[in-house]
Amino acid sequence: MTIRLLSFLLAACLAACSPKYNWRDYASPDARYRVTFPAKPASATRTIDLDGMRVDMTMTAAEVDGVTFAVGSAKAPDAARAQAALDAMKLALLRNIGADPARLNTASASASNDSASRRAIDVDATGPVQGAGQQMRLVGHFEARGTRFYQVIVVGRDKAVPPEQIEQFFTSFTLQ
């Protein structure tokens, strides 16, 4: 009986050692940011249209239990267009989840100096999942520094998005 108990405890310990969130550092090879993803990320680049500005955006993302953790980055022709891209990205993502832009929790900040302009927008929004009777949640940070701009997002079903994992992801994002 003791061997069975020891076998059970060993199996339980091994199961506990395979975490759902397997955090790993990631450094972008071209966009000068670092972030920690909750699983092995994949990257893809495609051309997108942001209010008439066509840019090649590289998106790097990982998914855990239907929740996506992603960082997108692109470069605009000038700093003013990079800052304008933040609003376009935010609105496109809000439309994707069916969120009402008038009912957002947002914060924004701007700064400017001789070397680079900077603007950031933070958003936390929910919207209906079509036909499922559930809410999607989008937590996003949109930032422009000079001509480069970024979107850092977590999106998934509202109840499936764990606050502590959101915090870990967003606090790990740094620009170099």
N, C-alpha and C positions, 0 to 999 in steps of 0.2 A: 504494500500500500504506500509506503514511503517513496518508492521509485516512481509510482504513478503521480504522486503529488509533486515530486521534483520535476518530472517530465512536463507536467501541466504548467508549473511555474516558469520553467525555462521557455516553453512555447509562448507563454503570455509575455515574457520579457522580450523575446525576439520580435513578437508582433508589435510591441510598443516601440521598438527601435526603428520601425519603418514609418516615419512621419508622413502625414498627408502633405504637409508643406515642407519641401526640401529646398530651402533657401540657398541661392548661389549668386555670387557676384558676376556682374556683366559690365564690360567696358565697351562702349561703341567704338568701332574702328575709325569712324569718320566724323561723328557728330559731337565729340568731346563731352560725353556724359558717362556717369557710372550709376548703376542701380543694382538692387538685389531682387532677383525674380524668385517666386515661390516654387518653380519647377524649371526644367530645361527650356529656355526660350528658343523660338524660331524667328527668323527675320525674312522680310520680303520688301521689295521696293516697287512702287508703281506710280504712275503719273496721276495726279488728282487735280481737280479744279476747285479753287477756293475763291469764290466771288470773282471769277474771271481771270485769276492768276493761276496758271498751270505750273505745278512744281512736282518734282520727283520726291515723294515721301517714303522714307524707310520706316517700317513699323516692325518692332521687335516685341514679341508677346509670349506669354505662357498662360496656361489654363489649369485651374484646379477646381474640380467639382462644379463645372459650368460657370465659374467666375473667371473672367479674363483680366489679366494684369498686362498693360501694354505701354510702350513708349514709342511715340512717333516723332520723327524729326525731318526737317526740310530746310532749304535755304531760299530766301526771297531775293529779288534784285536789289532791294534797298531796305533800310531799317524801318521806314514808315510802312512799307507793304508787309514786312514781317509782323509788325504789331497789329495791323489790320487782319492778318491771317488768323489771329487768336480768336476773334469774334466769329469768323466764318467756321473755324473748326468746332468751336463750342456749339454754335447753332446747328451744324450738321449732326453732331452727336446727340444733341437733345431731340432732334427730329427722329433719329434712329430709334430712340426708346419711347417716342410719343410724349415727351415731357413738355409742359407748358412753360415757356421762357419767362412768363410773368410771375410764376410761382417758384422762383429759384432761391436757394441759399447760395449767394455768391460773395466773393471778396475780390478786390483787385488792387494792384499797386503799380505805380510807374516811377521810374527814375531815369535820369539822363545826366551824362557827363561828357567830357570831351572825347572819350574813346568809344563809347557805345551807348545806345539807348536800350532801356530795359522796361518790359511791361509783363505783368503776370495777372492771371485770372484764376481763381479757384471756384469750383462749382460742386454742389451736391444736389442731385435731382433724381426724381422718380417719375416713371411713366408706365402706362399700361402695356402688358404683353398682349398682343393681338390674339383674341379668342381663348386665352388661358385663365382669365380672371385673376391674374397676378401682376405685381408691379416689378419693373426693372429698375435698378438703381445704377446711376452713373456718378462716380466721384472722379473729378478731374482737376488737373493743374495744367494750365496753358501758359507758356512763357516764351517771350522773345528777348533775345540778346543780340544786338546788332542786326545782322541780316539772317541769322539762324533762329528758327522757332521750334518749339517742342510741345507735344501733348503727352501728359502722363495720366493714364486713366485706369480705373478699375470699374468693370461693368459686369452685372449679373443679376439674377433674381434677388429682389430686395432682401428677403430673409436669409439668403445664402451668402451674403457679403459680410464676412466677419470683421468687425471694427479693428481688432488688434492686427489683423493681416494688412488691412488698408493702411494703418499707421506705419507699420514696418516698411511697406513698399514705398510710400511717399517720403518718409524720412530718409530712406536710403538713396533717393535720387539727388545727385549732385552734378553741377556743371563744372567742367575743368577749365 
